[in-house]
Amino acid sequence: MIVVMGATGATGNALLHRLVALGAPVRALTRTPHRPIPGMTAAHQPPVEVQYADATDPRSLRTAFEGADRLFLAMANGPAQVELETRVIDVAAQAGIGHIVKISAPAAEPDSPVAVSRGHHAVEEHLRGSGLAHTILRPYAFMQNLLRLAPTVARGVILGTTGGAPCNHIDCRDIGDVAAAALTRPDIAGGTYVLTGPEAVTYSELAARLTVLTGNHIHYVNLTPDEMREDLIRHAHMPTWLADHVTEIQQLAVTRPETPTGTVADILGRPPRTLDAFLREHRAHFGQRP
């Protein structure tokens, strides 16, 4: 039995669909079991168990992990992430889980300039110290997060603080496919993998591609880190920690030039999904000129 935490999130849900397609026994965990899991129906074979679990509630975790031997651990970034994920690992060890696949982050180092990445490093260290078999996935920016640019794209701009630095992006569905491989293939399990799409693209290039795609002129406006942080707090209504995180991640691309890896292709035997294909798929989301 494979337990999937974060089954309603973009990556966890993609993993869930892949495991179902593989015919693997799977249990989807959610804090809202009364709501349907996206894309899942009672007709799926094998059936998908859906169970309540909350990382703040160790008792619910113990119940959710009962009878399972593999766990996918993905939680939304946040100030409490280290506390919650280390708790999940401890309960999983007590419950007899044998292998954990954890979603981490690039630059997961103790002195990383990105606070969230320092947190992921702490969780990785806790996982290593737990004695559990584990696989670490370190994906770069999710293509799905580009959909959040739609409000400013509608005004003809993309805001950022990366200058001319290219950024790696990866489709969450590719992360889900790699996670499924790590959970079901012994030859993949146990490694640490940095995951990207097939190309790194600057925000100016992204704006040019969206201009062609939508028929509306879109240009990139480069801000200072302080301007970027203030804009995210004031206009995107982000909490301070998240505005800091987005700014830190973008500045990381400036100080540590990003290049694609071949890891997804090596593991899956096919190339990762492209940014252009993702943008075409979501063309309507960005608004296409009639």
C-alpha positions as CSV (number, residue, x, y, z in Angstrom):
1,M,0.0,0.0,0.0
2,I,1.3,3.4,-1.0
3,V,0.1,6.4,1.0
4,V,0.0,9.8,-0.8
5,M,0.1,12.9,1.3
6,G,-1.0,16.0,-0.5
7,A,-3.3,14.1,-2.8
8,T,-5.2,17.3,-3.7
9,G,-2.1,19.3,-4.6
10,A,-0.8,19.5,-8.1
11,T,2.1,17.1,-7.6
12,G,0.4,14.7,-5.3
13,N,-2.7,14.5,-7.5
14,A,-0.5,13.8,-10.6
15,L,1.2,11.0,-8.7
16,L,-2.1,9.6,-7.6
17,H,-3.3,9.4,-11.2
18,R,0.0,7.7,-12.3
19,L,-0.2,5.1,-9.5
20,V,-3.8,4.3,-10.5
21,A,-2.7,3.9,-14.1
22,L,0.0,1.5,-12.9
23,G,-2.5,-0.5,-10.9
24,A,-0.8,0.1,-7.6
25,P,-2.7,0.0,-4.3
26,V,-2.9,3.5,-3.1
27,R,-4.4,5.5,-0.3
28,A,-5.0,9.2,-0.7
29,L,-4.8,11.4,2.4
30,T,-6.6,14.7,2.7
31,R,-7.8,17.1,5.4
32,T,-11.2,17.3,3.6
33,P,-12.3,13.7,2.8
34,H,-15.8,14.9,2.1
35,R,-14.6,16.7,-1.0
36,P,-13.8,14.6,-4.1
37,I,-10.2,14.1,-5.0
38,P,-9.6,16.0,-8.4
39,G,-10.0,13.5,-11.3
40,M,-10.9,10.6,-9.1
41,T,-14.2,8.7,-9.2
42,A,-15.6,5.6,-7.5
43,A,-15.2,3.8,-10.9
44,H,-11.4,3.8,-10.7
45,Q,-9.8,0.4,-10.7
46,P,-8.1,-0.4,-8.5
47,P,-10.2,1.7,-6.2
48,V,-8.5,4.6,-4.4
49,E,-8.8,4.7,-0.6
50,V,-9.5,8.3,0.6
51,Q,-8.7,8.9,4.3
52,Y,-8.5,11.9,6.6
53,A,-5.1,12.9,7.9
54,D,-3.7,16.1,9.2
55,A,0.0,16.6,10.1
56,T,-1.0,18.6,13.2
57,D,-2.8,15.5,14.4
58,P,-0.5,12.5,15.1
59,R,-3.4,10.2,15.9
60,S,-4.9,10.8,12.4
61,L,-1.5,10.0,10.9
62,R,-1.1,6.8,12.8
63,T,-4.5,5.7,11.5
64,A,-3.7,6.8,7.9
65,F,-0.4,4.9,7.8
66,E,-1.8,1.7,9.2
67,G,-1.0,-1.3,6.9
68,A,1.0,0.8,4.4
69,D,4.7,0.4,3.6
70,R,5.5,3.4,1.3
71,L,4.8,7.1,1.7
72,F,4.9,10.1,-0.6
73,L,5.5,13.2,1.5
74,A,4.7,16.6,0.0
75,M,3.4,19.5,2.0
76,A,2.9,23.1,1.1
77,N,5.8,25.4,2.0
78,G,5.2,27.4,5.1
79,P,6.6,28.5,8.5
80,A,5.6,25.3,10.2
81,Q,6.8,22.9,7.5
82,V,9.9,21.6,9.3
83,E,7.9,20.8,12.4
84,L,5.1,19.1,10.5
85,E,7.2,17.1,8.1
86,T,9.5,15.8,10.9
87,R,6.4,14.7,12.8
88,V,5.1,12.9,9.8
89,I,8.5,11.1,9.4
90,D,8.5,10.1,13.1
91,V,4.9,8.7,13.0
92,A,5.7,6.9,9.7
93,A,8.7,5.2,11.3
94,Q,6.6,4.1,14.3
95,A,3.9,2.9,12.0
96,G,6.2,0.6,10.0
97,I,6.5,2.6,6.8
98,G,9.5,1.3,5.0
99,H,10.2,3.9,2.3
100,I,9.5,7.6,2.0
101,V,9.7,9.7,-1.1
102,K,10.0,13.3,-0.1
103,I,9.5,16.4,-2.2
104,S,12.3,18.8,-1.3
105,A,13.8,21.9,-3.1
106,P,16.9,23.0,-4.9
107,A,19.7,24.4,-2.8
108,A,18.5,22.4,0.2
109,E,21.6,23.3,2.2
110,P,22.1,24.4,5.8
111,D,23.4,27.8,4.6
112,S,21.1,28.2,1.6
113,P,20.1,31.8,0.8
114,V,16.5,30.6,0.5
115,A,14.9,30.1,3.9
116,V,12.4,27.4,2.7
117,S,15.4,25.4,1.2
118,R,17.1,25.6,4.6
119,G,13.9,24.1,6.1
120,H,13.9,21.3,3.5
121,H,17.6,20.6,4.4
122,A,16.6,20.2,8.0
123,V,13.8,17.7,7.1
124,E,16.1,15.8,4.8
125,E,18.6,15.4,7.6
126,H,15.8,14.2,10.0
127,L,14.8,11.7,7.3
128,R,18.3,10.4,7.0
129,G,18.6,10.1,10.7
130,S,15.3,8.2,11.0
131,G,16.8,5.0,9.5
132,L,14.0,4.8,6.9
133,A,14.8,4.0,3.3
134,H,14.1,7.2,1.4
135,T,14.3,9.0,-1.9
136,I,14.6,12.8,-2.3
137,L,13.2,14.7,-5.2
138,R,14.4,18.3,-5.7
139,P,12.3,19.9,-8.4
140,Y,12.7,23.4,-9.6
141,A,9.8,25.8,-10.1
142,F,6.5,24.3,-11.1
143,M,5.1,25.2,-14.5
144,Q,1.7,25.2,-12.8
145,N,2.7,28.2,-10.7
146,L,3.1,30.2,-13.8
147,L,-0.7,30.3,-14.0
148,R,-0.6,32.7,-11.1
149,L,0.9,35.3,-13.4
150,A,-2.4,35.5,-15.3
151,P,-3.6,38.8,-13.5
152,T,-0.5,40.7,-14.5
153,V,-0.3,39.1,-17.9
154,A,-3.9,40.4,-18.5
155,R,-2.4,43.9,-18.0
156,G,0.4,43.1,-20.4
157,V,3.3,42.7,-17.9
158,I,5.3,40.0,-16.1
159,L,7.0,41.2,-13.0
160,G,10.2,39.6,-11.6
161,T,13.6,40.2,-10.2
162,T,15.7,37.7,-12.2
163,G,17.1,40.2,-14.7
164,G,18.3,38.2,-17.7
165,A,18.9,35.0,-15.7
166,P,17.2,31.9,-17.1
167,C,14.9,29.9,-14.8
168,N,14.2,26.1,-14.7
169,H,10.6,25.0,-14.7
170,I,9.1,21.6,-14.6
171,D,5.5,20.3,-15.1
172,C,4.1,18.8,-11.9
173,R,2.9,15.8,-13.9
174,D,6.6,14.9,-14.6
175,I,7.4,15.2,-10.9
176,G,4.4,12.9,-10.2
177,D,5.7,10.4,-12.8
178,V,9.2,10.4,-11.3
179,A,7.7,10.0,-7.8
180,A,5.7,7.0,-9.0
181,A,8.9,5.4,-10.4
182,A,10.7,6.0,-7.0
183,L,7.8,4.3,-5.2
184,T,7.5,1.3,-7.5
185,R,11.0,0.7,-9.0
186,P,13.8,-0.6,-6.8
187,D,16.4,0.7,-9.3
188,I,15.2,4.3,-8.7
189,A,14.6,4.2,-5.0
190,G,17.2,5.6,-2.6
191,G,18.6,8.4,-4.7
192,T,18.5,12.2,-4.6
193,Y,17.3,13.7,-7.9
194,V,17.3,17.3,-9.1
195,L,14.3,17.6,-11.5
196,T,13.8,20.2,-14.3
197,G,12.1,20.6,-17.6
198,P,14.0,20.5,-20.9
199,E,15.1,24.2,-20.9
200,A,15.8,27.2,-18.7
201,V,14.0,30.3,-19.9
202,T,14.3,34.0,-18.9
203,Y,11.2,36.0,-18.0
204,S,11.7,38.1,-21.1
205,E,11.6,35.0,-23.2
206,L,8.5,33.9,-21.3
207,A,6.8,37.2,-22.0
208,A,7.7,36.9,-25.7
209,R,6.2,33.4,-25.9
210,L,3.0,34.6,-24.2
211,T,2.8,37.5,-26.6
212,V,2.8,35.1,-29.6
213,L,0.4,32.7,-27.8
214,T,-2.2,35.2,-26.8
215,G,-1.8,37.9,-29.5
216,N,-1.5,40.5,-26.7
217,H,1.8,42.4,-26.2
218,I,3.4,41.3,-22.9
219,H,6.7,42.6,-21.6
220,Y,8.9,41.8,-18.7
221,V,9.5,44.4,-16.0
222,N,12.5,43.8,-13.8
223,L,12.2,45.0,-10.2
224,T,14.8,45.2,-7.4
225,P,14.3,42.5,-4.8
226,D,12.8,45.0,-2.3
227,E,10.4,46.3,-5.0
228,M,9.4,42.7,-5.8
229,R,8.8,41.8,-2.2
230,E,6.7,44.9,-1.7
231,D,4.6,44.3,-4.8
232,L,3.9,40.7,-3.8
233,I,2.7,41.8,-0.4
234,R,0.7,44.8,-1.5
235,H,-0.8,43.7,-4.8
236,A,-0.7,39.8,-4.7
237,H,-1.6,39.9,-1.0
238,M,1.0,37.3,-0.1
239,P,2.0,36.8,3.5
240,T,5.5,38.2,4.2
241,W,7.2,34.8,4.5
242,L,5.9,33.8,1.0
243,A,6.9,37.1,-0.6
244,D,10.3,36.6,0.9
245,H,10.4,33.1,-0.5
246,V,9.5,34.1,-4.1
247,T,12.0,36.9,-4.0
248,E,14.7,34.6,-2.6
249,I,14.0,31.9,-5.2
250,Q,14.2,34.4,-8.1
251,Q,17.5,35.9,-6.7
252,L,18.9,32.4,-6.5
253,A,18.5,32.1,-10.2
254,V,20.7,35.2,-10.5
255,T,23.5,34.1,-8.2
256,R,23.4,30.5,-9.2
257,P,22.8,30.2,-13.0
258,E,20.2,27.5,-13.7
259,T,20.6,24.8,-16.3
260,P,18.4,21.8,-17.1
261,T,19.2,18.3,-16.0
262,G,18.5,15.1,-17.9
263,T,17.2,13.4,-14.8
264,V,13.5,13.1,-15.9
265,A,14.4,11.6,-19.2
266,D,16.9,9.2,-17.6
267,I,14.3,7.9,-15.2
268,L,11.2,7.9,-17.4
269,G,12.8,7.0,-20.7
270,R,11.1,10.0,-22.4
271,P,11.7,13.7,-22.5
272,P,10.0,16.0,-19.9
273,R,7.0,18.1,-20.9
274,T,8.0,21.4,-22.5
275,L,7.1,24.9,-21.4
276,D,5.6,25.7,-24.8
277,A,3.3,22.7,-24.6
278,F,2.2,23.7,-21.1
279,L,1.5,27.3,-22.2
280,R,-0.5,26.1,-25.2
281,E,-2.5,23.7,-23.0
282,H,-3.4,26.7,-20.7
283,R,-3.7,29.3,-23.4
284,A,-7.3,30.3,-22.3
285,H,-6.1,30.9,-18.8
286,F,-3.8,33.7,-19.9
287,G,-6.4,35.2,-22.2
288,Q,-6.3,35.0,-26.0
289,R,-7.2,38.0,-28.1
290,P,-10.4,37.2,-30.1
